[in-house]
Amino acid sequence: MNDFFYLCIGFIYRWKGMTLQQLKYIVAIDRYRNFARAADACGISQPTLSAMLVKLEEELDVRIFERSNKSVATTAIGKKIVRQAERAIAEAERITWLVNEEKGNVSGGLSLSIGPTIAPYILPKFIKYYVEEYPSVVLNVKELKADAMLGELLLGHLDAGMAISGNTRQGVLEIPLYTEKFMVYLAENCWRKLPVFKPENLEHEKMWVMKEAQCLRESAFSFCKAKTKGRYIYEAGSIETLVRIVDENGGFTIIPEMHLPFLSDKQRENVRRIEGDYLSQRRVSLYIREDYIRQSMLNTITKTLLRFMPDGMMEERIVKFGVRL
C-alpha cells in the first residue's frame, strides 16, 4: 500500500509538471536560506535556480519563499511543501539504494553525525580508514549533540549518528556499538595514597567534572549523582582541561578509557580503575531512522570501527554479524 501510494504521488508530480529535481531545489533553498549557496549545492547557476523556483510557484499558484535582497524565508505553506518534498526525494532515493543493496554496491553519499564527547577519540582514525577503504563513498561528517542528531535523522538529513546510548525518539532505531569504561585520573600528590580507588573516596578528595558529558547513563555509581558528596565541584569544558586542572590543583576526575593514548607515560601512572561492584562505563550506539534500508552502508561504519577500536570493546554481535536490518 505504501509503495503504491508513493508511485501515485510520483505520477501526480509529473502530471503537475513538477520533477524530483525541482523538489531538490526547494529543499536546498529551505536548508541554506541563501540562493547562491543553494545553487552551488545543486550544481547550477543562481539565475537558473531562481527561474526554476518561479516556474514551480507559478505552476502551484502559491508562494513557497518570501525573498528580499537580504533574506529568504519559507512561507507557512512553503514549509509544508518542503517537508513533503523531502519525503518524496527520500522515497525516490530508496529505489536506487534497494538496487545497490541487491547488487552489493557500496557507493554514493554517507552523512554521519558523531557526538562531541566521543568525536575526539573516534573521528581522526575513522576518517583515515574509511576514506582509504571506501573511496567510492562521499563521506560527510557532522559533530552534533544527541537532540540535534535525532532531529536531523528524522528529517532525512543524516544517514546515521553515533552518540551515547539511551537517546530515544519515535521513528529512530538504536543499535549498540561499543561499551567504554571510565577510569579515575588522580593528581600525583594523592594517587600514592590511593593505590585502589573506590567510590567512598569521593568524600575525601576534590572531584573535577565536565558539565553534562560525564553523566554515566548506565552506571550504578554515577558521578553525576555524586556531585553532592564532594566538597569541591568544578565544571570544565573538556577532558583535556580537566586533566590539566588535576595536575595543577590536585584532586581527581574521571576519563573515558579511550582518552588514555592522549596521556603522557607519566600521566598514565596516575590512572586507576574503579574497584568494587560498580558499573562505571558509557555505551555508544548507532542511530538510524526505523525505515532506513542501506544495510551495506551501515556495515562500512562498523567495519571501519573494528579496524582501530580496542579489543573487546565492540559489541560481540556487531563483531560476529555486523548490522542486520
N, C-alpha and C positions, 0 to 999 in steps of 0.2 A: 504494500500500500504506500509506504513512504517513497520507494523508488518511483512508483507510478506518479505520485504527486509531483516530485521534482522534475520528472520527464515532462509532465504537463506544463509546469512552470517554465521550462526551457522553451517549449513551443510558444507560450504566451509572450515571452521576451522577444522571440524572433518576429512574431506577428506584430507586435507593437513597434518593431524597428530597433529595439534595444539589443545590444550584444554584451557578452561577458566582458569584452574589453572596455566598453563604456562603463560597466559597473565597477571595474577595477579602477577606472579614472576617478569616479566619485568617491570611492573608498580612500584612494590616495589623497585626494583634496581634503577629506574629512580628517585624515590622520595627521597631515603635515600643516594644515591651515595656512598654506602658502602655495601659490600656483607654480612658482619657479621650482621649489623643492619637489612638489608632487609631479611635475612634468619630468624632472630629472629622474625620479624614482621609476616612472613609467617608460622612460626611454624615448620621449617625444619632446617636441618643442612646446614652449609655453603658449604660443598662439594656437597651435593645434589642440592642446588641452582645453583652452578656453572655448574654442569653436565647438568641440565635441560636447562640452557641458551645455552650451547654449542650445545646441541641437536637441539634446536629451530633455532639457527643461521645456522646450517648445513642444516636443512630442508628448510629454506627460502633462503639459499645461500646469506646471507647478514650479515654484522657486525652491530649488534644493539648497542653495547657498546665498547668503547675503554677503556681497563683497564691496570693498571700498579700496582706495589706494593703500590703506594701512592694514586692513584686516580682512579675514574671511571667517564667517560664522555660519554654521549649519542651522537651517531653519527647523522648526518643530517637525514638519512633515519630512524634511530632508533627513533628519535623524532616523526616522522610521524606514525611509528608503535605503539609507546606507546600511542599517542593520540587516535588512532583507537582502541587500546586495552582497554583504559578507557571507550570508548563509548560502546564497546561490553560487558564489565563487567557490566556497568550500566544498559544496556538493559536486561541482564540476571537476574540481581537482581530485576528488576521491576516485573518479574513474581512472585517471592516469595512475594514481597510487595503486589501485587494485591490479592494473595491468603489470606495473613494475613488480609488485609483490609476487604475482604469479610467475613472472619471468626470473625472479631472484635478483633484479637490478636494484642497486643502491645508488641513486643519483638525485639531483635536484637540490633543494634547499633544506637546511635544518636550522630552525630558530630555537635556541635553547636559552633558558634562564637558569642562573646559579645564584643562590643566596649569598649575601655579602659576608656572612660569618664562615662560610665554607669555601668561597671562591679562592682565597689566597693559597689554600692547600691543594685544590683540585685543578684550577684553571691553567696555570702555566704548563704543566705536563700534559694535561688533557688536550690543549690546543696543539702542542707539538706532535703528539702521537696521532691525533685524529686527522690532521691535515696530511700527515705522512701516509696513513693507511687508507684514507678515503679522499683522494684528490678530486674525484668527480662530484663530491658533495660541497655545496656552498654553505659553509658554517657561519652562523651569526649568533653571537653570544651576548646576552644582556645580564647585568647584575641587578637583580630586583629582590625586594623583600617579599615575604610569602603572600601577603594580601594582594600586592600588585601583580605578582606572578599568576595567582589564581584568576584574577580578573582578565589578564591578557590571554590566558589559556581559553577561557570561556568565550572570548571574543574571536578566537581563532588566530590571534597574532603570534602565538607560540606553538611549537610542536610539543615541547616538553619543558619541565622545570625540575631542578634539583633543589631541595630545601629540607629543613628539619622536619622529621615525621610528625604526624598528628594534626596537620593543617587540613581541615575538611571543608568541602564546598560541594553543594549539589551539582552533579554533572561532571565532577572531577574524580578520576581514579588514582589511588595512591599505590605505588609499587615499592616496597622496602628495598634499599640498595646495599647499605652497609651500616655497621654499628661501630662507633668510635668511643674509646674510653677517655674519661677525664682523669688528669693527674694533678697533683699539688706541686706548685713551684714555690720553694721556700727560700727566704733570704739566707745568705751564707752564715750569718751570725745566729741563726736559730735552727738550721737543719741538723746540726750535730746533736742538738738536744732532742730531736725528734727523728730517730732512725726509722721509726714506723709511724705513719700518720694515720690517726683515727679521727672520726667526726667530733668526738668530745673535745679535741684540741681547739676547736673553734672558740671555746670560751676563753682561751688564754692568749691568743695571738691576733694581730691585725689581719683583717681579710680585705683584700682589694678586689673589687668586682667590676665587670664591664656591663653597662646597662643593657638589659634585655637579652643579649646574646648568650649569657651563661645560665639561663634557666634550663634545667635538665628536665625535660618533659616526662621522661620515664624513670626518673631517679627516686628511689625510696629515701635517699638522703639528698635533698635538693638544696643547693647553695642559695637559691633564690629565697626559699622559705626560711633559710637560716640567717637572713640578714639581721634579725632582731637579736641574735646571740652575740655577735661580735661587738667589741667596744668601739672599733673604728671601721666604719664602712665608707668607702670612697667609690666613685664611678669614673671610669676612663673609657676612651673610645676604641681601643684595640688591644688585642692580646699582647702585642709587642710593647705597647705603652705600659701595660700592667707589669710585665716582666722587668722593665727598666725601673718602674716605681718601687717594686720589691727590692731590687738590687741597691737602690739608693736609700730607701726608708725602712727596710725591714718588713717583717710580716710574711704573708703568703698570698697567692692567688691560685686559681685553677686554670689549667691549659688543656686543650684537646691533644690527644696522642699525636696527631699529625703535625703539631707545632714543634715537636722535638728536633727535626732537622734544622729548624731555624735558630736553635740554641748553640752556643759555643760548647766545646768539650767541658770547660769549667762550669758553665751554667747547668749542663746536664747532670752534674753531680748533685745539684740542688733539687732534683725532681724525685718525688715519691709517689708511689701508687697509694690509693686509699684502701686501707686494710679493713677487714671485718665483713659482716654480711650486709653490705650496702651495694646498691647498683648506681654507679656514677658514670653515666655514659650518655651519648646522644646518638640517635638513629637518624639517618638521612635517607630520604625517599625520592623516587622519580614520580612526578605528577604529570598526568595526561588527561585530555578530555575522554569521557566514557565512550565516545563514538570514534575515537582515534583508531586507525586501521594499519598504520605503517609499522608493522612489527619488525621488519628488517632494519628500518631506520633506527628504531629504539635499541636494537641489539648492537648497532655501531657504537652507541653510547656505552653500553655495559662492557663490550669487548675492549674498548679503549681504556676504561677504568681498570679493568683486570690487568692491563699491561704495567701499571705502576702502583696500584694500591697495595698496602702491606698484607702479607699472608694472613689469612684467617679473618680479615675484616669484612670482606664482601659477604652478602647473604649466600648461604650454601645453595639455595635454589637457583639463584642467579648464576653462580659458578657452574652448576651442572647443566641447567636447561636454558639459561638466558631468559628473555622476556617472552611470554606467550600470551597472546590476546585471544 
